[in-house]
Amino acid sequence: MALKAVVLSAGEGTRLRPITETRSKALIPVLCKPLLQWHIEALLRVVEEVIVVVGYMSDLVVEHLESSGLMSRSVRVVRQEKLLGTGDAVLVATRTLDPDDEVIITYSDVFLGDWRVLDEISRESGNIIVGVRVPNPRDYGVLYGDGGYLKHIAEKPEQPESDLVNAGLYKLRVKDILENSDVSLSPRGEVELTSIVNRVATRSLVRVYEYSGKWIDVGKPWHVIEANKIALEGVTTTIKGRVEDPVYIKGSVVIEEGAEIKPFTVIEGPAYIGKGAVIGPHAYIRPWSVICQNSRIGFSVEVKESVIMENVHASHLSYIGDSVICEGVNLGAGTILANLRLDEKSIKMNIKGVREDTGRVKLGGIIGAHVKTGVNVSIMPGVKIGSYSWILPGTVVYRDVSSKTIYPPRTTLQ
């Protein structure tokens, strides 16, 4: 009997758009390292082999595994040819394993503050589902148990009787998965892993392991900020890049190799500056900010509690507040991402056609990859701009902009 792992990375992540228009949700960065990589590195400490199930944008996932050196004899990929649900994805992987094996299963869009939980459940015997307590259990699969063992999982109940929800982490016997795979399809026409686990719970014991650390299911755009904040809580000051005096650094700040901090810049931690990033001169990086590889934050640019992905240019006179800026974006001079309503009410965002309350009083914009803004553009709180769009100079953006759009529409460009 061997202990293996399966990381589910096939889904489209439609609620995360525009972020997932150009990358798999498994490749969303936390401290400039993809979610998937956090999972694999933690799992390799405790299992013999990690199987990554890919589907949507699978080529990008495989490319990252190869370029980062993660693809090895201990890490392999299987493809879910049709996206038929989490249960189907697990079956695609476990059918390649010995029935006597045990398998740790993780959802790649889950982020943990303490990955030692994987070490702990690996040492436990029998089937295990990990639960975590949340303030909004209606949004998740609620765990109902008896004497520490699972009775059933109720998906997004209207009136949950418990705040203990499915954390997206399991340890199961392969034999139990395969023998209980003949389940009814969900209303979406998919095979759900929770349906398989419910059936396993009726035939054998599934222990509920309660995880008490920080946890987030990165399912909506503002969750990217929250996941990075969880990770930033664990950083200690490490300066590997070049810092030109005078620069003021306060709190826990990581500056990676090849990064350059130019004079008269202020960085207040916790903050993370990725490899090859150039900050300043005279920039202001405020707490809870993450700036990834080869991005440029230039003269008189202020960044506050934002995640800035790879190769972003904000070269001068901009404000980026509580926002997510995807790869390859160019913000023209004077671009402002506002993050606070005048009435200071919580900010709402459109998610798959539904207006959702984010629960955040401060939230800026979600800017898809390779967007360009002209000079003096203002983007209102909670607005999403789709990838490859252009925002023309002097525009105030009050509503979401679709991908590959010139906004506002013009018949000709002057």
N, C-alpha and C positions, 0 to 999 in steps of 0.2 A: 504493500500500500504506500502510495506517495501523496504528498500534498502539492497541488498545483494551484494556479490562479487564472481567473478569466476577468479581463477588463472590458466592459461593454462600451464601445466607442463608435457605434455604427449610426446613431441617430442624427437627424437633420438639425435639431435644435432650432426649430422655426420660431419659438418664442424669443430667441436671442437675436433675431435679425435687427439691424443690418450686420451685426458682428459676424454671424455665421453665413453671410453671403459669399465670403471669400476664404473661410477656413472652417474646418470641423470644430465643433464645440470642444472636442478633446484637445485641441491645440490653442485654446484660449489661455493667455499667459497669466500666471500668478508669480509675482516677482520675476517676470520675464522668462519663466520656464513653463512650458505647457502643462495643463492639468494632467494629461496622460503620463507625462514624465514623472510627476510627483507620485502617482500611483505605482508605476513600474519600479521606481527606485525603492519605495517602501516595501513592496511585495517581494522583491528579490532578496530581502533580508531573511525571509521566512519560508519561501517556497522553492521548489526545484525548477519550476518552469512557469512563465507567464504567457498566456495566450491572449492576444489583443484581437477582438472582433471588430472589424471595420466594415463600413458600408458607404455612407455619404462622404464624398471627397477622400476616398480611401487612398488615392495616390499621394495626397499631401501628408497623410498620416504615415504612410510607409516611408516617404522621403525623409520625414523628420526622424523616424526611428533609425534609418540608415545613416543620416548625416550626423546624428548625435552619438552614434556608436552604441545605441541601445539594442539594435538588432543583433542577436547572438544565438548561441545554442540554447540559451535559457529564455529567449524571447522570440516568439513566432506570431505570425498573423494568420487569421482565417477571415474570409470574406462572407458577409451575409448578403447574398446576391439580391434578395428582395427584403426590404425593411418591414418584416412581419412581426415586430415586437421584441421586447426584451427576453421573453421566454424562448422564442425561436432563436435569438442570438446565442443564448446559453446552450441550447441544444446543438447548434452548429459547432460550438467549441467542445462540448462534453462528449459528443459522439466520437471524437478523436482520442478520448482518454480511456484508460482501463476502468471498468465499472467499480473496482475496489478502491480507486483513488478517492481522495477528498479534494474539494476545490473551494478556494476563497473567491467569491464573486464581488466585484466592485463596479459601480457606475462611474464612468470617468468624469462626469460633471459634478461629482461630490468632492468637496474640499474639507479637510480636517485640520484642526489646530494641533492635534496630537495623533500622529500616525502610529504610535505604539499600540493602539487598539488592535492593529493587525497582528502584531507579535502576540498579544494576549489571547486573541481568539484562536490563533494557530496552535496554541498549547492546550486548548480545551478539546475534549472529546465529544463526538456526536454532532448533530445538526445544530446550527446557531444562526439566529437573525439578530442583527444589531439594531437597537432602538435608541432614539434621542428625543428629549423633551423640547417642544417648541411652543411659542405663544399662539401660533396659527395652525392648529392641527387639521383644519378643514382643507388645507391646501395639499395634504400629503396622504399617504396610506397609514391609517391609524392601526396600531397593534393592540389587539385584545388578547389577554392572556389569562392563565389560571395557574397559580403556584409557580410562577417564573417560566412557564412554558406557553408557547403560542397556541391560541385557539384558532384565530383567523385574522387576516388583514382586510380592513375595510377601506376601499379607495375613496378618498375625498368625501367622507360622510357629511351630510348637512348639519347634523348635531352630534359631533364626536363626544364620546363618553370618557376619553382619555386624551392627554397631551403627549403621549408617547407614540412616536411615528417611526416608520421604516426609514432607517438611515442610508439604505442602499448598499449595505455590506452584509455578506452572508458567508458562512462556512457550511457546506453541504456534502453529503456523500453522493458521488456521481451515480451510483446505483439507484438511489432514491429519486434523483432528478429524472433519470431515464424511465423509471417505472411509473412515474406520476406525470408524464408529459402529455397524456391524452386529455387535455382540458378544453373547455368551451372557449370560443373566440370572444374577445372583448367587444364592446359596442363599436370600436374602431376597426374591427376585423383583424385583430392581432392576437398573437399568443403572448400573454403577459407572464413574466416570471413570478409575480405575486400569486397568480392562479395556481402555478405549479407548487409553490411553497405552501399555499393553503391546503392543497391536496396532500402534500407530504405530512403536514401537521395533523391531518385526520388519521393517518396510518402509522405514524411514528412520532417520537418526541422531537420538537424543535425548541431549543432553549432560547429565551429572550435575554440578550446581553445588553445592559443599559450603558451607553457611552455618555460621559459627562463633560467632555471637552467641547471646544468650539467646533461648529459644524455648519455647512451651508450647501444647499443644492443649487448650483449655479444654473438656474433655469430662465432667468430674466436679465435684461441688460444691466440693471443697477447692481445685481448680485456680483458682477465682476469686480466692482469697487469693494464690496463687502469681503469677498474672498481675499483680495489683496491686503485689506486691512487686517484680517486674521493672520496672514503670513507675516505682515510687518511687525506684529506684536513680538515675534520671536527673533528679530534681527539685532545684532550688535554692531557697533561701528567698525567698519572694515574699509580702508582706503587703499585701493590698488592702482587707481588711475592717477592722472596728473592734476594737481591743484595749484593754480597760480595765485600767489598773494596779491592783494588781500582778499580772502574769502572767509566768510563767517559760517561755521558749521556748528549746529546745536542739536543735541539729542542723538539718537541712534541712526546713523546714516551709512549705507553701503554704496561705495563707488567702485565699480568693477574695472577690470583691466581695460586699458585703451580709452577709457572715458577721460574727458578733459573738462575741468571746471575753470572758467575764465574769471578774471579779477572782478571784484565788487559784487560778487554773487552771494546770496544768502540762502542756505539750505537748513531747514528746520525739520528734524526727524520726528517720528520715524519716516524714512524715505529710502528709496532704492534707485540708483542710477546704473543702468545696464552698460554692457560693453560697447565702447565706441561712441557713446553719447557725448554731445558737446553742450555744455550749459553755460550761458552768459555770453558776453560780460553783462553785469548788472541785472541778472535774473533773480527771481524770488521763487524758491521751491518750498512750499509750505507742507506741514505734516500730512502723512498718509498718501504721499504721491509716489508713483512708480513710473519711471521713464526708461523705455527699453532700447534695444540695440540700435545704434547709429542714428538716433533721433537728435534733433537740434532744437534746443530751447534758447532763444537768442536774447537780444538786448531788450530790457524792460518788459519781459514776459513773466507773468505770474501764473504759477500752477498750484492749485489747491485740491487735495484729496481726489486725484484723478489718476487714471491708468492710461498711459500714452504708449502705444505699441511701437513696432519697429519702423524706422525710416520716416518718422513724422518730422515735418519742418514747421516750427512756429518761430520765425526768425526775429520778429520785432513787434513790440507794442501790442501784445495780446493778453487776454485773461482767460484762463481755462479753469473753471470751477466745477468740482464734483462731476466730472465727465469721463467718458470713455472715448478715446480717439484711436481708431484702427490704423493699420499699417499704411504707409505711403501717403498720408494726408498732408496737404500743404495749406496752412492757414495764412492768409494774406494779412498785411499790416493792419492793426486795429480790429482784428476779429475778436469779438467778445462772446463767451459762452456764459450767459447769465444763469444763476443757480438758485435764485430766491424770488418767489412771487411777492408782489407789493403787499398783498394781504397776509403773507406768511403762512398760508395754508399748505398742507402737504401736496406734493406734486404728483400729477397723474400722467400716465403714459399709455399709448395705444399698443396693446399686445394682441396680435392676431384679430384685429378688428374690435377688440373690447377695451374700453377705457378703464385702466386699473390704477388704483391708489398705490403708489410706491411705498408709502409710509415714511418717506423722506421729506423733510421740510426744505432741505437743500439738495438739489439735483440739477445738473446742467444738461448738456446734450450728449447724444450717442451718435458718433460720426463714423460712418462706414468707410471702408478702405478706399484710398486713392481719390478722396474728395478734395476739391480745390475751392477755397473761398477767396473772393476778391477783397480789396481794401474796405475797411469800415463796415464789416458785416456783423450783425448782432443776431445771436441765436437764443431764443427764449427757453426757459426751463422745461425740461422733459421732452424736447423735440428730438426726433430721430432723422438723420439724413442718410439715405441709401448710398451704397458704394458707387464710385465713379461719377458722382454728380458734381456739377459746378454751381456755386452760389455767386451770383453776380455782385459787383461792387455796390456798396451802399444799401444792401438789402437787410430788412428785418425779417427773420424767419419765425413765424408764429405757429406753423403747422409742420407736420412731417413731410419730408421730401422723398419721393421714390428714387430708386437707384437709376443711374444713367439718365439723369434729368438735368436740364438747365433751368435754374430757378432764380427769379421768376421767368416764365416763358417769354422769349423774345424772338422775333422773326429774323433778326440779324444781330450780330455782335458788332459793336462800334470799334 
